[in-house]
């Protein structure tokens, strides 16, 4: 099986991302290229919905690599992220050995702590060899995990290995392509950041966001797409609890096309704000004069 090689230049990386519908700025394409070339984890930080997770999905699809996703959350532990032993199957094996009269404890211990009884979770799966090439390991929203788990990742990201006391050390024959994301709800420790290349993924410029909308929402009119982008860009200048990301822009644009909208009006904006804003306080703040002001700004330029 032939393995798809990583792009050979920054321009090739831009083309690869664009071919999969991800319109990246050159700085992001540069750090993605360097991460692939240097085989270093890529740490992407930024607001929710700006396209951090999508980078891993695009690389997986474009390079033909398996995508292994570890979704982080508070309380995430080794058993859920790395491995655990199949204790039920181990107990059955012990009972069967006892019934058969096998009394060699050392041999029994060796048998039940073998790969046959090892349940491999995402981090361990990412260290396994793959005929298609090293997989893409997405460690998503690391800031949601506890600091203890973050510390555990240091061994994985430093040496691409996992040590299992009863089994030994498992080392990746080829480092996986690692994408770590954070929404910055808390700071990630410097020790982990030092092992990665870093990039802050910001909201796109109006022109780039317009290109994204036209690319990802087929059939949207030129006038409506421009108004949608103008409106969202104006919203981000407001003091909201959560400004809409690109994901929300695309959701809203799609919702408007499903309603056969041709242009933004106060009525249709008010009816569809739930596709754009996800907190009631923000939606309430967008009523009345504020909505009229933002709407006027968005539609006066088209």
N, C-alpha and C positions, 0 to 999 in steps of 0.2 A: 504493500500500500504506500503510495507516495504521500509525503507530508508537505503541506502548504507552508512555504518558508515565510518568515516575517517580512514586512516591507523593507526595502533596502535604503530608503531615504525618507526624509520628512515629507517631501512631495508625494512619494508613493503611499505614505501613511495617510495623508490627507485624501488621496484618491480612494484608498481602501475604505476609509470611514464614510466618505461621500457615497460610494457605491452601495452602501447599506443604509443610506438615508440619514446618516449622522453628519450634520453640517458643522464641523468643528472649526474653531479659530486656529490659527497656525501655532500659537503657543501651546495649546493642548495637544495638537498633533505632534509637536516636537517632543514633549515629555512622554507621550505614548511611544513614539519611536525609540527614544532613549531607554525607556523601561524594557522594551522588547530586546533591544540590542545589548544592553548591559545585564539583562536578566535580574533586574531589581524590582521589588514590589512597587506599585504605583499607588500613592495615597492621594485620594481625591476628596477635597473638602468643599463644602458649599451648601447653599440653602436646599431644602427638599424640592425636588421636581425640576432641577436644572440639567439633568441628564448624566449624572455620575454613574448610576447603575447601568445605564444603557451602553456605556463604553464597553463593559465586560461582555454584554450580550452581542454587541457588534463584532468584537474581536473573536469571540467564539464562533459566530456564524461565518465571518469572512475568512478565518484561518482553518475552518473545519475542525475545531478542537471542541472537546467535551466541556460544557459549562457546569461547574460545581459551585453551588451557591450556599453560603453559610449566612443565614439571616440572624443577626445578633439581637439579643433582648436581655433585659435585666434578669439575672439568675442563670444565664447560659453557663454550662459547666462542661467538663471534659467528656462526660458520658454522652452528652448531646452533640458536641462539636467534634470530638476526636474518635473515641472508641468506647465500647463497653463489652463486657463478657456476657455471653448468652448463658446466664446462670441456670435457667430452666433446663436447657440441653445438657449443661455440665452435671446437674444433679441426676438426670436420667442416666448419664454415662457412669457416674459413680455407683448408682444402684445396680446397674447391669454388671459392672465389674465385681461388686461385692457378691452378687448372686452367682457369678461364674467362679468365684473363689480367688479372684486376682487380689493379692494382698501387697503387692509391691507398690508402696506409697509414692516412691520417687517416680516410677514409671507412670502411675496414674496421674500424678500432678503434671508431668510432662505432657500427657495425652490431653488432659482437659484444658490446659492453657496453650493450646495449639491454634493455628490459624482457622481451623475448622469451627471453633467456637467464638471467634473474634468478630464482633459486629462493627463494621467500619463506618464511621461517620464522615462528614464532608472533608475535614482536614486530613484525615488518614487516606481517604479516597484520592485526594489530590496528589498524594505522594506515590501512587501506584504507576507503573509504566503503562503507556497507552500506545497502540499501533499508529494512531492518528497524530501523535505528538503530545507533548506536555499539555495537560488540560488548562483551562482558564479557571482559576479559583477566585470567586467573588466573596469577599468578606464584607457584607453589607451592613451599614449603620453601626460601625464598631463603637461609636459613642454611646449606644444603648446598653452595651455589655458592661459588666463590672470591671474595675481596675485589676482584680485578681486574674480574670480571664485574659485581659490585655497583656498582663505580664507573662502568662503562659505562652502567648503567641511569639514571644521573643525567640524561643528555640526553633519554632517552625520557620519563621521568617529569616533567621540568621543562617541556619544550616540545612533547612529543608529536611528536617528529620523529626521523628517523634519517638520518645522513649517510653516503652511499656514495661513496667517492672517485672511482670511475670513472663514476658515474651522476649524482650530485647529492644534494640533500636532499629527502627525502620527508616531508611533513608531514600529519598527520591533519586532515581537514576538520572533524572533530568528535572531541573526546577520548574514548577508550574508557573504559568503567567498569572501573577497575583495582582488583583485590584482590590484595594481597601477603600471604603467610603465612610464618610462621617458628615452628619448634618450639624456638627459642632454644638450639640446640646451640652457637651462638656469637653474639656481639653483632653487630648490624647497625649500620653507621656512622651517626652522627648526621646527616650530610649527606643521606642518603637518607630517614631518618625525618622530617626537617624538611619534606620534600615531601609527606608523607602525613598523614592523620588516623590516630590510633592507638587501638587497643583491645586490652586483655588479655582473652582468652576463657578464663574459668575453668571448672572443673567445675561442673555445675549443682547447685542445692540438691536435697534429697531430693524435695520436692514437684514441682519442675520435671522432675526426671529420671523420676519416676513418670508424669507426664503424657506425657513423650516415649515411654516404654516402651509405655504403653497406646495411644498414637497410631500407633506404628510396628510393633508386634507384635500384629496382630489375633488374637483368640481366646485370648490369655493370660488366665488367671483373675485376679481381683482379689487373691486371697491370694498367688499365686505372684509376681505383679508387685511387690507390696509387699515380699515377702521378698527378691526379686532386688535391688531398689533398696537395701533395708536392708543387705544383704550387701556390695554394691559400695561403698556409702558407708562402711561399717566397714573395708573393705579399704584404702581411701584414707588411713585414719588409721594404717595400718601402715607400716613402713619397708621398702618394696619398691623394687627397681631401677626398675620401670616400673608405676605405678599404672594400673588400667584406665580408659580414657576412655569416653565415651558410646557410641562405636562398638563397643567390647568389651561394654558392658552389653547393647546391642541384639543382638549376636551370641549372647551367652550366653542371653538370654531366648528368642531364636528357637530355639536348640539345645534348650533345656529343653522348649519346647512341642512340638518335633518328637519328643521322647522321651515325650510325654504325661505329663510331670511335673505333679503337682498341688501339691506343696510341696517345699521343700528338705530333703534328708536328707544325712547325711555321705557316704553312698555315691554319691549322684548328683552331689553337688558335687565329690567327688574324681575321678569319671569324666569330668567336663566342664570341669575347670579350664583346659584348653588353649584353650577358647573365650574365656576371661576374662584369663588371664595368659599372656604370650608369652615369658617367660624361665624356664628350668629352675630356676635358683636361687630364684626367687620361688615357683614351684610346690612345690619341696621345703620351703620355709619355711612353706607353708600346710598342712603335714601335721600329724597328731597333735593336740596340745593347742591349737595356734593355730587350726586349723580348727574344733575343737569350740567354742572361745570365740567366734569370729566368728559361727559358725552359731547358737549360742544367742542371741547379741545380735540377730541378724537375725530369728529366728523368734519371739522372746519378745514382739515388738511387734505380732504379727498374730493 
